[in-house]
Amino acid sequence: ALVMNELNDAAGSVAKALEAEDFMALLEWNSAIAANFPPMSILLGGLLVPVNLAMNYACHLSQVVLVLLPLMCVTAYSEYADWDHPCEAIPGLRNWARIVGATALAVTVSRLIMMKRIGSAQAELQSKSAAM
């Protein structure tokens, strides 16, 4: 390490005498990289954003298709099938089914809005990468 430091100092002195800033940048590689490159966390974040957006879109879509749409269909059918059949044994059952259906509808709408926002973010990323 001592020999490398001495060689770097000697090469730096020669580069200063010859006024070769590019050569100095090669000798001080770590400081040149730190000054001209973003931190590793930002670099990895930029690389993983498209993957994260695609995974979020797939998760929202699967929740809507596999959970929320069947739940809304079942609650709508139960409301239709039991329209003129009062349930005196469980007094709050019909209200509970309506609340579940309304909640499923609200969650479905919010997930569809999030899917639209994710799609617009993906399109914006693609347009920016095409412009580069």
DOGU-649034 format. One record per residue (C-alpha): residue number from 0; x, y, z. Coordinates in steps of 0.02 Angstrom, whole numbers, m for minus. Last residue first. Layout:
# DOGU-649034
{NUM; {X; Y; Z}}
...
This chain:
# DOGU-649034
{131; {m1649; 469; m1219}}
{130; {m1819; 513; m1288}}
{129; {m1867; 329; m1294}}
{128; {m1822; 312; m1109}}
{127; {m1930; 462; m1067}}
{126; {m2075; 394; m1170}}
{125; {m2060; 224; m1087}}
{124; {m2055; 299; m914}}
{123; {m2210; 405; m951}}
{122; {m2301; 251; m1017}}
{121; {m2257; 155; m859}}
{120; {m2318; 300; m751}}
{119; {m2481; 306; m851}}
{118; {m2506; 119; m826}}
{117; {m2471; 135; m639}}
{116; {m2600; 275; m626}}
{115; {m2729; 171; m719}}
{114; {m2693; 20; m608}}
{113; {m2712; 132; m454}}
{112; {m2881; 191; m518}}
{111; {m2933; 10; m547}}
{110; {m2878; m33; m369}}
{109; {m2982; 111; m299}}
{108; {m3135; 58; m398}}
{107; {m3117; m122; m342}}
{106; {m3095; m69; m160}}
{105; {m3254; 36; m168}}
{104; {m3352; m104; m251}}
{103; {m3291; m232; m125}}
{102; {m3342; m114; 16}}
{101; {m3515; m92; m60}}
{100; {m3536; m280; m79}}
{99; {m3477; m313; 99}}
{98; {m3594; m178; 165}}
{97; {m3739; m254; 68}}
{96; {m3700; m429; 136}}
{95; {m3692; m361; 314}}
{94; {m3859; m271; 291}}
{93; {m3937; m434; 231}}
{92; {m3864; m532; 377}}
{91; {m3914; m410; 514}}
{90; {m4068; m502; 576}}
{89; {m4001; m680; 575}}
{88; {m4150; m795; 608}}
{87; {m4273; m670; 536}}
{86; {m4204; m685; 361}}
{85; {m4333; m610; 246}}
{84; {m4350; m693; 77}}
{83; {m4413; m572; m56}}
{82; {m4241; m514; m121}}
{81; {m4145; m669; m70}}
{80; {m4090; m724; m244}}
{79; {m4052; m548; m306}}
{78; {m3956; m492; m151}}
{77; {m3863; m658; m147}}
{76; {m3822; m639; m332}}
{75; {m3752; m464; m304}}
{74; {m3650; m527; m156}}
{73; {m3582; m673; m256}}
{72; {m3540; m565; m407}}
{71; {m3455; m433; m298}}
{70; {m3349; m566; m214}}
{69; {m3305; m646; m381}}
{68; {m3251; m475; m448}}
{67; {m3151; m433; m291}}
{66; {m3048; m588; m264}}
{65; {m2971; m668; m419}}
{64; {m2994; m531; m550}}
{63; {m2972; m376; m444}}
{62; {m2835; m447; m335}}
{61; {m2745; m519; m487}}
{60; {m2750; m350; m575}}
{59; {m2683; m259; m422}}
{58; {m2542; m385; m404}}
{57; {m2498; m378; m589}}
{56; {m2492; m187; m587}}
{55; {m2383; m187; m432}}
{54; {m2264; m312; m513}}
{53; {m2252; m207; m671}}
{52; {m2221; m48; m571}}
{51; {m2085; m132; m467}}
{50; {m1999; m199; m622}}
{49; {m2004; m28; m704}}
{48; {m1935; 54; m544}}
{47; {m1793; m71; m522}}
{46; {m1660; 14; m628}}
{45; {m1693; 187; m559}}
{44; {m1690; 122; m381}}
{43; {m1527; 30; m416}}
{42; {m1445; 192; m475}}
{41; {m1519; 292; m332}}
{40; {m1455; 166; m204}}
{39; {m1284; 159; m290}}
{38; {m1256; 346; m272}}
{37; {m1260; 450; m431}}
{36; {m1102; 459; m537}}
{35; {m989; 607; m573}}
{34; {m913; 657; m406}}
{33; {m909; 482; m329}}
{32; {m834; 409; m488}}
{31; {m697; 542; m492}}
{30; {m663; 519; m306}}
{29; {m644; 332; m327}}
{28; {m537; 342; m484}}
{27; {m407; 466; m419}}
{26; {m271; 409; m538}}
{25; {m388; 408; m687}}
{24; {m449; 584; m644}}
{23; {m269; 640; m633}}
{22; {m240; 579; m811}}
{21; {m388; 680; m869}}
{20; {m320; 834; m781}}
{19; {m157; 829; m880}}
{18; {m66; 991; m837}}
{17; {107; 917; m878}}
{16; {174; 968; m708}}
{15; {11; 916; m627}}
{14; {20; 747; m715}}
{13; {200; 721; m658}}
{12; {155; 762; m479}}
{11; {5; 645; m487}}
{10; {115; 505; m555}}
{9; {234; 530; m409}}
{8; {90; 534; m284}}
{7; {13; 378; m361}}
{6; {181; 288; m356}}
{5; {206; 338; m173}}
{4; {31; 279; m128}}
{3; {59; 115; m221}}
{2; {224; 86; m130}}
{1; {144; 118; 40}}
{0; {0; 0; 0}}
